[in-house]
Amino acid sequence: MSKMKIIFDTDPGIDDAMALAYLGAQPQAELLALTTVFGNGGVEITTRNALYLTQRFGIEVPVYRGAHTPLVLPAPTPAPHVHGYDGLGDIGALEGFNAEPQATFAPQRIVELIREFPGEVTLLAVGPLTNLALALDLDPEITGLVKEVVIMGGAFGWGPRRGNVSPVAEANIINDPHAADKVLTANWPLRAVGLDVTTQCILSTAAARELGRTAGETGQFLFDISRGYEKLYTERDGFAGCAMHDVAAAIAVFEPHLFGYARGTIRAVTDGIAIGQTILKEEGRSFPPGPWDDLPVQAVCRDVDVEGVLSAYHSVLSAHYGGLKTAV
C-alpha cells in the first residue's frame, strides 16, 4: 500500500505534539512538511517547538515557518494556562535547544508541494487556518490539485460542548475567522473535525501513564508535558484526562471509518457577538437565498468511535516508539 502524503500545518502545543508523535509512528504516513502558524504561542515559539519535536521523535521532515498574525484581526494573546509559557508544558525540555526552519515561507511551500504531487497531498491543519488561506491567495488552483483537507476546528452544536473560547467559538477558528471562512468555503474536499467529537476523545490519566510505559521515552515525554494540560481539564471539565483534539483529526485522516459525518456548506462568522462560530447548512435543507448558496458541500464530523480512536493511538505509538531512545 502506498503511503499518504501529508503536510501537517500546526501550532505546537501539547495536543499538537501528541498528534505529531502519532504521524511519526503511523506507517501509512509520508510527512512532506511541517508548516507552522501562530496559535498556541507566537509563530517563533510554535516553530521552535516543531523543530524540537521532530528531532525528539526522530521524524525526518522539513519545518517551514508560516503566518505570525491573522489575515485581518490583531494577533491573539497566547494562553499559557493551557499549554504553558513554552507551549510544551513548561517542563524545561526546551532549555538550550536551538534550530532554524527552512527558508521558504510556509504558504508558498504548501503551494509548491501540492503542485509537485497533484492529487496526492492531504493537508492536515490543526491550528488557525491562516497558512491555508494565504496559500489559496497565492494559487487558487490548488483547490483542484489537493487530495483532501482535514482540519481540527469548529463547533457545530451536536456534542455536549459548544465553544471553548466563547459559547459558540472554537479556538482555531476564532484565532483567524476570516481565514477559516476562506478555507471552509473553498472548492476543495474538506473534513472538519470539531469539538463535537474531539471533546469525547479523552486520554485518561491511566491511559497516558500506560503510554508512558509502552511507548518508550516518547510516551513518557507526552505524559510529562501534559500534566498541566490535564489539570486544566480536570478543574474546568471535571474529568481526569485531557481531550485529544489534534490527535482525533490526525486519526481521521487514516481511519475515517471511526467517525460519522454530516454534509453541507459551512461558514465561519467573522464579526459580532458570534465571531468564530462555525455554521453548517446541512445538505438537503432549503432556506431563502443567503450566504450559504453556491458553496461546495463539505463533511463535518458529528459522531466518533471513541474506543476505536484511543485504541488506534495507543497501538500505533506503542508499536513504533516502544523501546526507542529519544533523539534529543
N, C-alpha and C positions, 0 to 999 in steps of 0.2 A: 504494500500500500504506500503510495506517495505521501510525503509529509505535507502538511498545510502551512503555507507561507503566511507568517503573522508579522504585522507591525503593531507593537504594543505602545500605545500612547498613554502616558501615566504621570502621576504626580506623587511619588513615594514619600511618606505614607505607609502605615503599618499594614493595612489590608492590601495595598499595592504590593508590598514586599511578599505577603502571603501568596498573592496571585502570580508574581514573578517566579517564586520558587516552584509553583505548580507548572508554569510554562517551561521552565528549565528542565523539569523532570518528565514532562509529557512526551512520550516517544513519537507521537504524531505531529509534533510542532517543529517547524523550522522558523526560528526567530530571525527576521531580516534586519530589524532595527528596533531600538527603544527610542521613542521621542518623548521629550519631557515638556511639561507645562506647569505654570503656577497652579496653586490649589491648596494642597495640604501644607505648603510652605511657599516662599518665593521660588522662582524658577532656578535660582542659583542653588538653593537647598535641595530641591527635588532632583536637579541634575546630578549634584554630588551624591545624593542617595542612590540614584540609579546606577552610577558608576561603581559605587561601593558594593551594591547588592549583586551586580553582575560578577564582580570579582569574587565576592564571598561565596556565591552559589556555584562558581565555576562555569558561568554561562558566557560563551564567546559570541558577543553581539555588540555592534557599534551603538553608541549613545549619541543622540543629537539633541541639542538644546532648542527649545521652542519658545512659545509666546510667554512674555512676562506680565502682560496685562490683558484684560478683556478687550473685545472689539470696540466697545462704546463706553462702558462704565469704568470707574476707578478700580484699581486692583483691590481685591478683598483683603480684609485683615486676617492673617493666619490665626488658627485656633489651637494654641499649644496645649490646651487642656485635653485635646483629642489625641494627637499623635506625638506630643512632646515638642519642645523647642527645636530639636534637631530633626523632627519628622519621623524618628525611629525609636521612640520610647525613652529617650534621654538615659540610656544605659551606659554611655561612654564608648560605644563601639566605633564611633567615627573619629575619635581623637587621633590626630596625626595623619589622617587619610587625606591624600591629595591626588587628583587625576583630572584630566581635561577631556571634554567631549570632542566629537568630530567637528570640523569647521562649518559644515553645511547647516543652514537653518532648517529646523525640523519640518516645517510645512513643505519646503522645497524638496527635501529628501522623500517625503511621503509621495509627492507627485512623481519623482524620478523612479521610485520602486514600483509604483503601480504601472507606470509606462513600460518599465523593464519586464514586468511579468503580467501582461494583460490577462484578466480573467482568473488570476491565481491568488491574489493578495486579499487576506482578511484584515481589516482594520479593527483592532480591539482597543477601544478607548474607555478609560476608567477614571478620567479626570474631567475638568472643564473642556469643552469641545472647541476651544479656540484654534488649535493647530489644524483641525479638520476643516473648520470654516475658512481659514487662511489658505489651505491647500485648494479648496473649491474656488476661491478667488483667483489663485494662480493659474488653475487649469480646470475649468468647469467640465471638461470632457472626461475627467476621471470617474464621474458617476457611472459611465458606461463601461469602464475598464476594471473596476474593483470587483472582487468576488462577492464580498459582503462586508457590512459594517455592523459591529456588535458593540453596544455601549452599556456601561453601568451608569444609569442615570434616570431620574424621573420618579414620580409617584403618581399612580393613576387611580388610586382610591379603592382597590379591591381588598387589600390586606388590612390588618388592624391598625397599622401605622400609615399616616399620610406623609406629610413632610417631616424633615429632620432639622431644618433651619427656619421654617415658618410652618404654619398649619397646613400649607399645601405644597411647599417647595423642597426639593432635594438639593443637596449642597452642590453637586457638579453642575446642575442646570442653573441655579441662581448665581453661581460664580461668573457665568457668562451667558445670560439668557438669549442675547442676540445671536451668538454663535450657535447655541443649541437650536434655536428656531431655524437657522440656515441649514444645519446638518439634518434635522428631523424632516425638513420639507424638501431636501434634495432628492433627485430622481435616481437613487441607488438603493439596493436591497439592504434594509436595516432591521435589526432586532434591538429592542430596548429592554434591558434587564434592570428593573427599578426596585424601589423599596418594597413594593408589594410582595416580591419573592425573596429579596436579599435579606430582609429582616427576619425571615423564617429560617435562614441558614445559619444556625448558631453553633459556633465551635465552643463546646463547653470547656470548663476548666479541666475536667478529667480527660477529654479528648485531646486538648492542647498538650497536657502533660504526657499522654501516651505517644503523641507525635514526637515529643522530645526524647522519648525512649527508642522509638522505631525508625525515625528519620534522621538519625545521626546528629551531627553538630548543627546542621541546618534546622532540624526540628527543634532542638534546644534553643537556638538563636531566636526562632519565631516565637517560642514560648516566652523567652526573656523580654523581647521588645513589646509584647502585647499585654504585659501586666497592667500598665496604666490604662490602656485601651479597654481592657476587660473591666477594670474598676469603674470606668465611666458608664459602661452598660449596666453593671450591677447596681450602681447608685441611681441611674436615671430610669432604667427599664425593669430592674428587679429580677434579672436572671444572671446566673453565674456562668458567664461566657461572653463572647463577642461575635457580632454579626460579620459574616464573610462576604461583604458587598462585592468587592472586585473579584474574589475567588469565584463567586457564583457566575459572573459574566464570563470569566475565562473558561469555566467548565461548560458553559452553554455553547461555546464555540465547538467543543469536541463531543459533547454529549447532549445534543439538542432534544433528544427524547425524554430527558429528565424534566422538561419544562412544558407547560401548556401555554398556548398563545391565543390572544385576540388580535384581530387585524383591523386596520383602518388608517385614517390620516391623523397626523399628530401635529400639534402646535405647542410652542413654549411661549408663555406670557412674558412680555419684555418690559412692562412697567406697571405701576399701580400697586394696589394692596396685594394682588395675587402674583406679583413678579416671581418668575421661576417655576410657576405651576406648569405641568405638562398635561395636556388635554387630548384625549383620544376620541375621535368621532368614528365609532365602530362601523365597519363595512356593512352596508345594507340599510343603515338608518337614514331617514330622509328628513331634511330640515330646509327652511328657506335659504336662499343663496347667502353665502357667508365666507369667512376666511378659511374654511376647510375645503372649499371647492377646488377641483382641478389640481389636487396634490397627489403624490404617489401613496399607495397603500403600503403600510409597513406592519411589522409584527411587534407586539408588546407582550412580555411575559406576564401571565396572571396566575399561574399555578406552578408548583415545584415539588419534585420528589426529594424532600429534604434528606432522607436517609441515603438516597442514591448519590446526592451531591457530597455528603460527608464521607461516604464510603469511597467515592472516586478520588477525593482529595487525599484521604489517608493512604489509600493503596498506591497511588502514583508517587507521592512523596516518599513513602517508606521503601518502595522498590528501588527508587533511584538514589536516595541520599543515605540510606541505611549503611552505616559503616564508613561513609566518605569523610575525609578530613576537610575542614574549611580551608579555603584558598587565601584568606586574609588573616 
